[in-house]
Amino acid sequence: MTREFDLEERTFQFAKRTFLICKKLSKYPLLREYNDQLIRASSSVGSNYIEANESLSKKDFVL
């Protein structure tokens, strides 16, 4: 299934690139907590996108 914007792949690539940047910065102990948080935040974007697209019905979108 081809999507016009292919956000699932783009969010995955974003998380992957963020991880690689953090890996380079991991040699600085003071940045460890920031690196960990940044990795979690960047990977949650894709998870949230997938979860939003897997709704079961319109009731899932009711606030």
C-alpha positions as CSV (number, residue, x, y, z in Angstrom):
1,M,0.0,0.0,0.0
2,T,1.6,3.3,-1.1
3,R,0.8,6.4,0.8
4,E,1.1,9.8,-0.6
5,F,3.4,11.1,2.2
6,D,4.6,7.7,3.5
7,L,4.8,9.1,7.1
8,E,5.4,5.7,8.6
9,E,8.7,5.3,6.8
10,R,9.6,9.0,7.3
11,T,9.1,8.7,11.1
12,F,11.1,5.5,11.2
13,Q,14.0,7.2,9.3
14,F,13.7,10.2,11.7
15,A,14.1,7.9,14.7
16,K,17.0,6.1,13.1
17,R,18.9,9.3,12.2
18,T,18.3,10.7,15.7
19,F,19.7,7.5,17.3
20,L,22.8,7.7,15.1
21,I,23.4,11.3,16.1
22,C,22.9,10.4,19.8
23,K,25.3,7.5,19.4
24,K,28.0,9.9,18.3
25,L,27.3,12.2,21.2
26,S,27.3,9.3,23.7
27,K,31.0,9.8,24.4
28,Y,30.0,12.8,26.5
29,P,28.7,11.5,29.9
30,L,26.9,14.8,30.7
31,L,24.7,14.3,27.6
32,R,23.6,10.8,28.6
33,E,20.2,11.8,30.0
34,Y,19.5,14.1,27.1
35,N,20.5,11.4,24.6
36,D,18.2,8.9,26.3
37,Q,15.3,11.3,26.3
38,L,15.8,12.4,22.7
39,I,15.9,8.7,21.5
40,R,12.6,8.0,23.4
41,A,10.9,11.1,22.1
42,S,12.0,10.6,18.5
43,S,10.9,7.0,18.4
44,S,7.5,7.8,20.0
45,V,6.6,9.9,17.0
46,G,6.4,6.8,14.8
47,S,4.6,4.8,17.4
48,N,2.0,7.4,17.9
49,Y,1.4,7.7,14.2
50,I,0.9,4.0,13.8
51,E,-1.4,3.8,16.7
52,A,-3.5,6.7,15.4
53,N,-3.9,4.9,12.0
54,E,-5.0,1.6,13.6
55,S,-8.2,2.9,15.0
56,L,-11.1,0.5,15.2
57,S,-13.9,2.9,14.6
58,K,-14.9,6.6,14.6
59,K,-15.5,6.2,18.3
60,D,-11.7,6.0,18.8
61,F,-11.4,9.6,17.7
62,V,-14.1,11.0,20.0
63,L,-12.7,13.2,22.7
